[in-house]
Amino acid sequence: MAVIGTKEGGEGMVRLWIHLSEMVRQARRLSNPPAVNGVLADYVKEAPQGVLAPALLYWMGDNLLLQAHFREAIEAYQEIIDRYRGDLFFLGRKPWAAYALEQIAICHDRLSNPEDAIATYKKILTNFPQGDSIAWLWYRIGLIQEEAGKHPAAIAAYREAQECRHFGADENREIIDLADRAAARLEQRGPIYPSPEQLAGLLADALRRGDADALAVLASPTHFCFGPAAGELDYVTFERVLPLLRADLSESTIHVDAKALQGRGATVYLTTHGWNGAVLGGRVLFVLARAGGGWQWTGIGLTRGSRRLPPWDTQDTDGDGDVAKPDDKDKCAKYRQLLDNLNKQLEDLQAAMQMEEAEGVKTDPTRARIKSVQEQIRVANTELEWCLSGKEPPREPPTPEYDFSLKAPWKAGDCWRAGGLNRYLESYIPIYGQIMELVDTFSDCGYGPGGFYYDQNTTHKGIYKYAIDFTRYQKGLPNVMIGGLQWALAAHHGVVSDLRRDIPTGDKSDKNFVELDYLNPDERKQLMMGGSPQPKYRSRYLHLDGPNLIPVSVGMWVWQGTILGFVDDTGQSVLTHLHFELRDRDALFEGAGYASVPPSPMDGQSLGDDDGGSCICSSNNPI
């Protein structure tokens, strides 16, 4: 095996990397991943300081973790830390040692060793704070403390996460909001029930009586959501829901079977029928989620259009707790903080390049990162100027031109609907809507509640603006969803740059996901030569099933069509759907790169600017 990092070994190392990635995935498909650990260990022994070595050790740990051999997995991950400390980074994002510590913490948690898991997360906070979201690390510590029954310590951890309010883009704000609500849940001690069946029975009795006050007693005071099914829900205060619930109950005769719960794992749905109100109509889903050592009623999912909109603004920032968005007065301070961080990054990169030049090391990757940071500084300065002026800057929609083929992230022959919420609501327009429902029912995507599309709801805004929720229904049978447990496939070739796989089925505390960075041939070689390419495009696949059902690992090469996991509803999601994003390094939001861009064309089919509910059929063959 050629020594990684030498010019002569670059092409050969790319081929070896791809070969070993396929070998490990094949072993995982055969449900015996540790069988290849000996082969991986031999490669590490031959080139212990090579670029591939930490990745191979990491895959060995993942192979053991996926088979629930948690103690042996900890030993494999610990070898990465002992060998490389914080010296080797992956794609310039964070050290391999930080990735290893994350997995060690997960293993300790699965072994019911909460103190060891917490201590491991705190090691990351101490040693590698630049590599992870600090808010996310404190949030995970809080979840472990809460699960262990240590509520004061959990509240303290959640409050630490809140202190990171100004340190990142939308991903960070989402975690901060979750931490805020988790702390409030423990402080307010809302209603918790030992089983979903008991809670469903109480809800059913109140609904049959038309008793809105009894429903108010059952609702979560901190985690209540409202919105269309087959998408992400908005948090709202139940006090705002109560008046419309009371009004619509008075106009409806509700039919409900408390024993007919749908869903799996940490979230189940109580289906109710007979709604005839202004907002709640037809079939309405009541969301029951595991939380705080029991079960709570955490939301309402709508499956049909409303005669009027709910009487609140889901983007309200008046401090009532409906949506966790930064106050307008903090907006300019956020840009100043961002500029401080970017200027510090630039200083560090310029110092690193000077050292590389003095040592005769190739500086192209560092030059590229410097150029990227300089562009981010330019945009952040522009954004700050607009912010201080009190005006909105002009926004032009991005028109990306891909140098690769983007296929639909599901198997060939299947068709899924892109967004489609507006189209679904239009199906309730008299006559016109009935025709539309009939057409969609017998279409390849079927008929049912659509998901969110570009710039819809609070969950498809900002850096997520061009995200799409894809759904699939049974052809010929309206409202029969069949997207659950379907494969999510890689939409393009690339390297797995990040993932989360330890969240249980239906769990609302966090989401399983995969991030995949597209690398062209030169960037693959650069990575295998010890460089840190900055990929142009990155795709993201959210709400996948778990725990430990994602068969790929960070650092692994995947071909287009590779199985990344199974579609589920982990995270802030109602019913199973695939949330897909394409990110662009040069698309900036609030000065930071990798904002979402329209993933069009997809599989040769154009996705329009408006939510027309396009039915996208795939030619992506599973690998």
N, C-alpha and C positions, 0 to 999 in steps of 0.2 A: 504494500500500500504506500503510495506517495505521501510524503510529509505534507500536511495541510499548511498552506500559507506560502508555499514556494510557487514561483511563476509556472514551473513545468507541471506542477500537480493540479492546476486549477480545473482544466477540463475533465481530467480523470476523477477529481473529487466531486464534481457535479454529478457525474454518472454514478459514483459510489453512493452519494447522498440519496439520489432518487431510488437506487436499488435497495438500500437499507430501509428507506421509508416504506416502499412497497412490501418488503419482507415482513416488517413489523405489522403493517395493516392486515396482511394475509393471515398472520398468526392470530391476530385479534378476531378476525372473521371466523376462524376455526375454534375460537373460545379457549385458546391455550397460548396466550401471549408470552408467559415466562419461558416458553420453550426456546425462544430465540435469544434469550438474555446471554447465554454463553457465547454466541457468535458476536453479539454487540460488545461484550467484555473483551474479546480478543482484539477487536479493532481499537478499543480504547487503550489496551495494553501496548499495542504497536505504535500508536501516536497519541500519547497522553496529553500533549500540549496542543494538539490540533484543534481546529475550529469545530470539527464534528464531535470531538470527545465529550464535551458537556451535554450536547444534545442526545448522544447515545446513552449516557448515564441517566439522563432525564427520562428517556423512553423506557429504559429498564425499570425505573421506579414506577412509571405509569403502568407498565405491564403487570407489575405486582399489585398496584393499587386496584386496577380493574378486576383483579381476581380476589379482592378483599384480603390480600396478604399485607396488611398495613404495617406491621413491624418490620418486615423485610423491605418494604417500600421505603420506610424511613431511613434504613441503612443505605439504600441506593442514593436517595436524595442527599443524605449527609455527606456522601463521598464527593459530590459536586462542591459543596461548601468547603470541605477540607482541602480539596485540590486547588480550587480556583478563587476562593474568597470572593471578592467583588471585582476581580480583574477582567473577566470576560463578559462582554455585553452581547445581547442578541438583537440584531437590527438597530442597534443604538438606543433601544427602548429602556432596558434595565438589565442588571447583571443576571447571569444564570443562577447565581446563588440566591437571588431574591425569588426567582421562579421556584427553586427547590424548597425554600422555606415556606412558601405558600402551600405547597403540597404536603410538607411535613405537618403543618398546622391542621390541614384537612384530615390527615391520617390520625393524628391525636384526637381530633374531634370524633371521628368514627370509632375510635377505640374507647370512647367515653372517658378521655383524659382532658377535661376542660382546662385545667390549670396549665398543662403543657401546651395545649393549643394556643391559649392566650399568650403565654410567654414567647411562643414562636412568632406570633404576629407582632409582638412588641419588639422582637429582634429586628424585624423588617423595618419598623418605624424608626429604630435607633440607627441601624446600619445602612439602610437603603431607602430613605424617605423620598428620594427623587424618582424612584422607579414605579411606585404605585400611587394610587389615590389615597392620600392620608385619611380622607373621610371614609373611604371604603374599608380600610383596615380597622379603624375604630368602630365602624358599624358592625363588622364581623365579630369583633371582640364583644360588643354589646349583645349580639344574638347568642353567643355562646354563654355569656354570663346569665342572660335571661333564661335560656334553656336549663341551666344548672340551678335556677331558683335564686340567684344572687341579684336581686332586683336593684338595690342601691348601687352596686358596682356596674350593673348594666346601664342604669340611667346615666351614671358618670361617663361611661364610654360613649353612649349616644350623644351626650352633650359635647364631648371632645370632637366628635364628627361634625357637629354644628359649627364649631369654631373655624372650620375650613370653608366657610361660606363664600369667601372671595377668591378661592384658589383654583378656579378651573372653569371649564365650559359646562354645557348642559349635563353631561354625564355625572359630574361632581354634584350638581344641584339636585339631581334625582336622588342620589344617595343621602344627601343632607336632609332632604324632605322625609325620606323613609326613616332616618335616624330620629328626626324631630318627632314624628308620629309615634315611633316605638317608645320613646321616652315618655311622651304624653300618655300612651296607653298604660304604662306601668304606674304613672303618677295618679291618673284618674281612676284606674281599676274599674273599667267598664264591664258590662256583662260577659261572662265566660261560661260556656256550657260544656259538659263532659263529652258529648257526642253530637255529631251532626243530626242524627235521627231525633234526639230530644229537641234540639233547636228548631228543626224543621216542623216538628209537631206543634210547638208553640206558635211559630209563624203561621202555620195553616189554620189553627184555631182563631187567631186574631184576624186573618184575612176573611174567613168565612163569616165572622161576626161584623166585618167592616169596621173594626176597632183600630183606628189610627194611633190612638194613645198607647195601646198595648204594643203596637209595632215600634213606637218610639223607645219604649223600655228595652226592646230587644236589639236595637241598632248599635253598632260600634260607634262610640263618640269620636274616635280618632282616625279610623281607616274606612270611612264610608265612601263608596264610589258610585257614580251614576253615568250612564252613557250607553251607546249602542253595543250590542253583542258582536262578537267576531272582531274585536279590536281592543285597544287599551282604554281603560276608563279614567275619568277625572275624579280626583278627590273633591268632595264637597262636604260642608257641614250638614248633618241630618236635619238641623232646624230649618234649612232652606228646602229640603225635600218634603218635610212633613206637611206643609199646606197643600201642595199639589197632590200628595198621596191621599190626604184626607178628602180633597175634592173629587179625585178620580175614583176613590173607593165608593163614594156616595152614588156614583153613576154606573157602577159595575156590579155584576154578580160573579164572584170569583170561584173558580173550580180548581182544586188543588189536591194532589195525593201526596201526603207527607212521606210516604214510604217509597215513592218513585224518584229517588234522587239520582241525578246524572253526574258524570265526572269521575275522576280518580284521584287518589292520593290526598294532597293537602287542600284541595278545593273541590266542592261539589255544588251542584245547582238544583234548586227547587223550582220546578217549572209550574207556573200559574197560568190559567186561561180565563177568558171572559172579561178582560179589561175593556172598558168603553169610555175612557176618560180623554181629556184634552191632550195629555202627555203620555200616559200609560194606556196602550191599546193592544188588543189581541193577546199574544203570548208574551209574558214577562218573566225573566229569570231572576231569582233571588240568589245572590252569591253567598255561600257559606265557606269560610276559610279557617284553617287551623292557625291559631295564634295564641300566645301567652299561656300555653299549657292546656288549652281547650279549643273551643270553636266559637266564632263570632259571625253575626250577620254583617257582611262587609260591603254590600252593594246591590244595585239593581241594574240588570242588563236588558235593554230594549231590543225587541226583534221586529218591530214595525215602525212606520213613520208616525209622527205626532201631528195633531192638528195645530199645535203651537209649540214654540220652543220652551224649555224650562226657564223659569223666571230668575236666572242668574247668568252672569258672564263668567265662563269658565277660565278666562284669562285675568280675572279680577286680582288685583294686587293690593287690596285695601287692608290687608292684615288680618282678615277674618279666618285665615287658615284654609281657604278653599283650594288654592294652588300655591305651591311654594316657589315663588319667583322673587328675585331680588327687587327691592323697592327702587323706584325711579331715581331717588336721590342718591342711591349707591352706585348708579350705573357708571358715572364718570370716574368714580374712585376705582371701580373695577378695571377700567382701561389703564389707569395709572399703575395699578398693581401689576397688570399684565406687562406693561412696558418695562417696569423694574425687573420682572422675571426674565423677559426676553433679552434685555441688555446684559444681565448677568450671564445668561447662556452664551451670548455673543462673546463676552470677555473670556469665558472659559474655553470656548472653541478656538478663539484666536490664539490663546496661550498654548493650547494643545497643538495647533498647527505649527507654531514656532518650534516646539519641541520635536515634532515629527521632521521638520525641515533640518533641524540640527543633527538628528539621528539618521538622516538620509532615507526616511520612510516615505512611501507614497502618500501624498496628502489629498488626493482627489476626493475621497469620501468626506473628509473634514471640510474641504472647500465647498462641496455641495451643501453640507449642513449649514455652513456659514451663510451661503447665499439664501437658503430657505429662511433662516432666522432673520436676516436683513429684510427680506420681503415681508415677513410677519410684522417686523417693527414699523415698516413703512405703512402698512395697512392699519396697524393699531394706532399710529399717530393720526392718520386720517379719520379713523373712527372717533378718537378723542376730540378732534376738532369739531366734528359734526355734533357730538354729544354736548360739548360746551356751548355750541350755538343754539341748542334746543330744537334743531330741525332733524328730520329723517334724511339720511343719505340716499341718493338714487340707487336702486338695486336692479341689475340686469340678470335675468335667469341664465344660469350656466348652460353652455352648449358643448358638453365634452365630446371629444373625438377619440374613441378608443382605438388602441393598436392591438386589440385582441377581440376574440369572439365571445360575447357574453350570452350564455344560454340560461334558460329558465332553471331555477334551483329545485326541480323535481323531475321525476323519471319521465322518459320519452313516452309519448302517447297520452299522458295525463294533461288536463287543462285546469288552471286555477284562475280565479278572478282577481285582477289588480284593483285593490280598493273596492269601489262599488257601493259605498254607503249612500252617496247621492242617488245613484241609479235605483237602489233598493227603496229609498224613500219615495222616489217618483212612482214606484209601482203601486202606491196607494192613491194615486190620482184617479178619479172615476173614469171608466172606459179606457183611456190611454194607458193607465197603470195596469189594468187587467190584461190588456194585450201584451204589455211588456213582461208581466209575470209569466204569461203562457210561453212567450218566446224564450225567456231565460230558463224556465223549468225544463225545456227540452233542448237547451244548449249544452255544450260539452262541459261547461262549468257549473251547471245547475242553478237553482234559485234559492236564495237565503240571505240573511243579513250580511251586507258587505263590510269590509274593513276600511281603515283610513287610508287616504291617498296623500298627495303632496299638500303640505301646509295646512293640514286639518288637525283640529283638536290641539291640546297643549303638548301631546306626545309626538306630533309630527311638525314641530316648529324648530327654529334656530338651527343647530347643527344637524338635527334630524329632519329638516324641512322636506327633503325628497325621499323619505322612507315610504315604503308601500307595505300594507298588510295584505297578504294573499290568502284567499279562502277557496274551499272546494266543497260542492254539494252534489248529492246524488242526482244524476240526470233522470228526469221524469218524476222525481219525488220531491216536492218543494220542502225546504227547510230541514232536509236530512243531511247534516254535515258529515263528510267522509274524509276530511283532511287530517284528522288525528292519527298519530303514529305512522304517518307516511314519511318516507325518507326526505330529508333535506340534503340536496346535492351541491357540490361545489359548482358555482356558475362559471368558473374559469380556472386555469392552472394557477398554482402559486404556493406560497409557504404559509403555514399556520402561524400567525403572529401572536394570537392570544385566544384564550377560551376559558369558559367556566363550565364545569360539568357536575358539580357536587350538589346541586339544588334538587330536592325531591320533586316528584311529579306534582304539578299543580301548586307548588309552594309560591306564596306571594311575597316572601321576604326578599327575594332576588330572582334573577333569571339566568338560565343556562344560555350560552351563546358561543359562536365561533367567529373569529376574525381571520380573514384570508387575504394576504398581500400578494398582488400580482408582481412577478419578477420576470423581466425579459431575459434572454440568454446572457447578455453582458452582466446584468445584475446578479444572476445566479452565480456566475463565475466570480464576481466581485465578493459575494458573500462567502464563498468557499475559499477565497484568498485571504480571509480575515478582515474584509472591509465591512462597512455598514451602509449599504445602499438605502436610499430613501424612496421606497416604491411610489409610483405615481398613483396607483389605484388600490383600494382596499374594499372588500365586501364584508358584510356583517349579516349573521343569521341568528335571530333572537327567538326566545321562548321555547327552546328545545327541551326534550324530556330528560329526566334524570332520576336518581343520581347515577353517575358514572356510565352513561349510555352513549357518550360521544367517543367514537373509536379512533380519533386522531389526537396528536399531541403537538404542543408548541415546538416549532423548529422542523416540523415534518413537511416534506414536499408532497403535494397532492395534485393529481390530474383533474381536469374538468370532469365532472360526473362522480367524483369520489363521495362516498356516503359520509356526511358530517354528523348526522344524528337523526333524531325523530322529532317531528313537529308536535308541539304540546302547548301548554298555556302557563309555563312557569313565569313568574314576574307579574307585573301589573297588567294582566291580560284576562279577557273573558272568552271562553271557548277556544278551541284550537285554531291557530292561524300561524302563518310564517311571516314574521316581520323581517323585511329584507332592505338593506341599504347598500349603495355604492358610494364610497368616499373617494375624494380627490385631494391629493396632497396640496395642490395649488388653489383649491376652493377654500376660502378663508371665512370664518365666522368669528367676530369679535377678536380678530387678529390671530386666531389659531388656525392651523391647517387641518386638512382632512375633514372638511364639512361634506355633507351629502350632496350628490348631484343626481340628476335624472338617469336611471338605469335603462336608457332607451337608445337604440333598439335592443330588445331582448328576444333572443332566438329569432331574429329577423323581423320581429313584429314591433311596430312603433307604439310607444306609450304617450298619449297626449298630455298636454299641460293641465287639463281639467279632469276631474274624476268621472270618467265615462264608464268605468267598470269593465275595461277591456278583458276579454277572455283570452288568456295567453296559453298556448299549447306548446309543449316541450319536445325537443329532439335530443335531450340530454340523457345519454345512456349511463346507468349506474355502474360504478366500479367498486 
